[in-house]
Amino acid sequence: MTAAQENIPALMHDIGVAAKEAASKLASAPTAVKNAALLGAAASLRASKTELMAANAKDLTAGTEKGLSPALLDRLALNDERIEGMAKGLEDIAALEDPVGYVMAAWERPNGLQISRVRVPLGVIGVIYESRPNVTADAGALCLKSGNATILRGGSESFHSSSAIMECLAAGLAKAGLPEGAIQLVPTRDRAAVGEMLTMADTIDVIVPRGGKSLIERITAESKIPLFKHLEGICHTYIDASADVVLARKVTLNAKMRRTGICGATETLLIHPDVLDTHLSPIVDELVDAGCEVRGDDRARAADPRIVPASEEDWGTEYLDAIISVAVVDDVDAAIAHITKYGSEHTEAIITESEATAEAFLNRVGSAIVMLNASTQYADGGEFGMGAEIGISTGKLHARGPVGVEQLTSFKYIVRGNGQCRP
């Protein structure tokens, strides 16, 4: 074991202690102070474009040398538009209503006790994520707005980019007079830091893992702390018998190809046999022209010879690339059965003009997000009006779907009396 590895427990202990101390102050921090930190960080991001791009260039060079796929390099890349998007995201989060202290319900008992259920921060949130450096800004900002301290452990591929973004967040905290421990980035690429983080139940209240299947599986197996799991996005779009062909072409192309490397990208297209002859080839036209490889089952291949054979493995694969699988399903029941068997309970969409079929799909599909006549790429907290998100939770407890400021709170009961004693 190296000297650096021997110091990992001490390093993580100090980070955890600082976060817990900061959390106690953030829990009662005025909304205006938290917003000032967010706006200061946004201004710092805009003012630091040169430094951010230089740091990102180091990560992109290392990623290229490492052989990262074009889709993963795209997830990693920063440019003027994405930096502005991060800054705007912080401003959007600042503009959100503060969830802390919100009275969810209130009632009075016959004995005169007044009881209220009030939103409170979770405490310290650990976020473990891969590749996308913008998660550093989004996660730090969402936790701050919801009164939580956060410990961020980004992927090694985005180490320089995330560190530069962290400097901007720290500038915002300093400007608002909030403790440095409110948002911390683990300052090492050593994988031992992740293992240590998963044992820190004394200082971390919730872990949010965001990444590929192997990362999620490791964290699920090792964590001694509750999780909000952001599992892989094996998302489906189902083209129903009543689907409008123009709408189906437009939505499917966007759902697959707008950004292939995000978790909301459609990976499998399901199509009703009644529209195979009219809808599939026009959709394949759009996909192939955009550079997408199309794999399919025997019925899909019979309808369009450009489709190459799909294997059983394809139905459960998150490609994060310009590849899509196509399966012909006999009806909405078969579509739902396919999604239930192969999906990851992330996001599914149906393209249909039938109200009855739409309601059957929307009500019976068990995923965190279900959509009607819209691209699965809208599976995003910012697009939901939540400012941003830490991730899309595919679990079924507490937070589900986009995890924004409200989902990063719990609640407590406040009971007011005037001398009541229980008989």
N, C-alpha and C positions, 0 to 999 in steps of 0.2 A: 504494500500500500504506500502511495506517495505521500509526501508531506501535505500537498494540497488536499488529497483525499481525507487525510486524518483531520484536517481543519474543517471539513464540510459540516459535521455535526455542530461545531461551535459557531460557524458562520450562520447556519440556519436557525440555531437557537437565538442568536442575537437579533436576527431579522424577525423571528416570531415574537419576541419580547417587545420589540419596538412597535410592531403592528398592533399587539394587544393594548399597549399603552395609548396608541393613537386612536384605536377604536373607541376607547372610553371617552375621548374628547369629541370625536366625530359624532357620536350618538346624540349629542346635544348641540352640535354646531348649528348656528343660524343658517337658514337657507341662503341668505345674501352672501355669507362668507363662502359657502360651498360653491355658489355660482361664480363668485369672484375668482376662485381658484380655477374653475373650468374655463372661464373667459380668458384668464391670464395664460393658461396653457394653450388655448387656441391661438392667441396672438403670438406666442412663442413658436408654435409650429410654423406659422406663416413667415415669421422672421428668420427661421432657421432652415429654409428650403435648401440652401447650398450645403449645409452640414448634413442634413437628412439624406440628400441625394448622394453625397460622397460616401456616407456610411452604407447606404443601400448598394452602391456599386461594389463595395467589398464583398457583400453577401452574394450578389449576383455572380460575381467572378468565381467565388468559391463554389457556388451552387452549380455553375456550368462545368467547372473542373470536376466536380463530384458526379456529374452525369444526371442531374435532376431533369425530369421531363419538362417540355415546354409549358405544360399546364401548371406544374409546381413552380417553375420560374415566374410564371405570370402571377401566381398567388403571392410570390415574394416581392415582386417589383413595386417600387414607388415611382410616381411621376407627379407633375404639378397638379393634375386633376385629383389624384388619390390623396395627396397631402392636403389639398384644399377640402377634400371630402372628410378627412379626419378632423380638420379644424371646424368645419361646419357641423360635424357630428357632435363635437364638444359643446358648441353653441346651442344645438338642438336639445341636448341633454340639460343644459343650464335652463332652458326655457320650459322644461317639463315641470309639472306640479311636484313639489316635494312630497314623497310618500310618508316620510317619518312624522309621526304624530297624528296621522289621519285617523279619525274615529270611524271605524268600520261599522259599528253597531252600538247602540246604547239603550238601556232599559232600566226600569225601576221595579224592585221587588215589593211585595205587599208589606214587608217589614221596614220599608223605607230605604234599603240599600240601593244605591245608584251604581250600576255596573256598565262599563264601557269596554269595548274591544278596540285596541289602538295599535297601529302599525309601528314596529320598531325595527332597527337594523338587525341583521344576523350576527354581526360582530366582525370577525376576520375571515375573509374569503381568499382561498388559494386558487389561482387560475393557472392551469398547465396546458399549453397550446403549442401548435406547430406552425411553421412557415409564415403565416400572414402577419406582418408586423403591425398592421392597423389594429389588431386585437389588443395590443398594448395600450393604445389610446382609448379604445372603446371600453375595455374591461376596467381600466383604472378610473375612467370618468363615471361609468355606471355605478361602480362601488362607492365612489366618493359621494355622488348625488344621493344615494340611498343610505348614507351614514355609516358605511362599512370601510374598514381598512382592507387593503388588498395586497397580497404577495403574488407577483407575476413571475412565472417561469416559462419564458418563450422557447421556441425551438432553436437548436444550434444554428440552423440555416439562416435565421433572421437576427442573430445575436447583435451585430453592429447596428442594424436598423432599429431594433427595439431599444437598444441602449440610448441611441440618439433621441428617440421619441420620449423615453423616460426622462431625459434631461429637460425636455419641454414641460412635462407634467410636473416635475420638481420645481421648475420656475414658477408655475402657477400656484403651487402649494405655498412656496415662500412668499409670493406676492400677497396672498390672502392671510398669511400668518398661521397656516395650519402645519401640524407636525410633519417632518420628513417621513416618518413611519406610516403615514396615511396611505401612500402608494410606494411600493418597493419592487424593484426588479432583481431577481436572483442574479448576482454578478458573476456567474460561472457557467460554462457549458458542461461541466462534469455531471454525468447522469446520476451520480450518487446523490446529488442535491434533490432530485425528484423522489428517490427512495426515502430520503430523510424527511422530506416535506410530507409524505404520506403517513408519517408516524406522529406528526406534531399535533396530536389531539388536544393538548393543553393550551395551545395558542391559536389554532386554526379551527373554525367552526364548520366550514363547508369547503369542499374541493369541487371546482368546475373543470373537468377535463374536456379539451376541445382538440380533436385530431383524428387520425386514422384508427382503424380497427385494432392494430397491435398496441397502440398507446392506450386506448380505452380499456382493452382487456387487461393490460398490465396494471393500470390504476385500479380497476375494479377488484382485481385479485389481491393487491397489496395494501390498499388504503384502509386505515383505521379510522377514517373520518367520513361522514356522510357525503354523498356525491350528487351533483346535478349533471347527469351524463349527456354529453353531446356526441351521440353515436354517428356512424357514417350515414351519408344520405343516399340510400338506394331509393330514388324517387321515381314515380310512375306518372305517365300521362295516358289516360284511356280515351280513345276516339270511339264514341258511341255511334250506333246506327243512324241517329238523327243529327249527327254533327254537321255543321256547315263547313264545307271543304275549304273555303278561303280562310275562315277563322282557324280551322285545324292546322292548315299549313303555317300560318303566321305564328300561332302560339307554340306549336311544336318546335319550330326553328329557334325561337327565342329561348324556350325552356331548355333546349340542349346546348345551343351554340353561343348564347350571349356571353357567358363565361363558363367554360367547361370545367374549371377547377374549383368551383364552389359547391358547397354541400346541397344547395337547392337545385342543382342542374338535374334535369330528367335523365335517367340512365336507361329506363326501359319504356318503350312505347307499346301499349296494348291497343288492339284495334278489332272492331266488330267485323265479322265476315261479310255482312251486307254492304259494307263500304270499301271492301278490299279493292275492287276494280276501279272505283271512282276517286278514292282518297289516298291510298297508299303511295302510288307512283308520284303524284304531285308533291307529297311530303318528302319522299326520297329524293326527288329532284332538288328541293331546297337544301336538304341535308348534304347531299353529295357535292353540290355546287359550293357549299360552304366548307368543304374539306372533311366531312364526317364519314367515318366508316360505319356501315349499317350491317348488323348481324341479325339473323332471324331464324324462326322455326320453319318447318317444311312448307306450311301453308303461305307464310309470308314470302318465302323464296319462290314459290310457284307463281305468285302474283307479280313479282318484280325480280328479274334475273341479276340485278346489281347487288342484291342482298346476299351476303356470304353466310355460311352455316353458323349458327349459334350452338354453343355447348351448354350443358346443364349448369356449368359454372357461371356462364354469362348472366343468368337470371339473378344471381346474388352478388354481382360485382358492382362496386362503385368505381367507375372508370376514371373520373376526374380528368377526362380526355375527350377528344373528338371521336368518340365511339358510342353507338347506341344499339341496344338489342330490341327486336320487335317480335312480339308474340300475338298470334291471333287467338282471341277468346270469344266464346260463343254468345255471351251476354254479360250484363253488368254483374250477375252473380259470379260468373267465371273470372271476371276482372278482379272482383273483390277477393276471391279465393287465391288468385295468383299473388296479389299484393300481400295478403296475409301470410302466405307461405314464404315469399322471397324478400319482402320489404324490411326496412329498418324502422318503421313507424315514424318517419320524418315528415315527408310532404308528398301528397298525391293530388292529381288533378283529373277532372273529367271534362271532356268537350262534348256537349250535347245541347239539343234544343228541346229535349223532353223534360218537363218539370218533374214528373214522377220518377224518371230514371236518375235525375240529378239528386233528388231528395234521398233516394235509396242509397246512392253512393256516399253522399255527404254524411248521412246518419250512421251508416254501417261500417265505413272504413275506420279502423282504429288508430290511425296515425295522428301525430300531434297537430298537423295542419292538413286540411283538405280544401280543395279549390274547385270552383266551377268556372269554366271558360276563361281561365287565366293561366299565365306562365308560372311554373313552379319556382322560377327564379325570384318571385316576390316573397319567398320564405326568408324574411329578413326583418329584424326588429326596426330598423330605420324605415323601411317601407310600410311597416305596420303603425307608424307614428309614435314609436317608442324611443326615438332619438338614436338608438343603436342597440346592440345586444351583446351579451357575453357569448352566447351560443344558442343553438336550438336544442332544448332539452327533449330527448325522446323517452324519458322515463315517465312514470305516471303518478309520482308523489310530489307534492308541493308545487314546483315550477314545471310547466310543460309548454312546449313551443318556444318562441323567442323569449329569452331571459333578459328582461329589462329591469328598470329601477323597482317597480312594484314587486317583481318576483324575487328580488334580493332583500326582501323584508320578511319578517315573521310578525307576530303580534303578541301582545300581553293584555291581561285584564286589569283594569283599574277599578277598584271598588271604593266608593265613598260612603261613609256612614256618619252617624251622630250618637254613637254610644251603644249600638246594637250588640247584644250578647246572644249566642245561640243556645236555645233551651235544651 
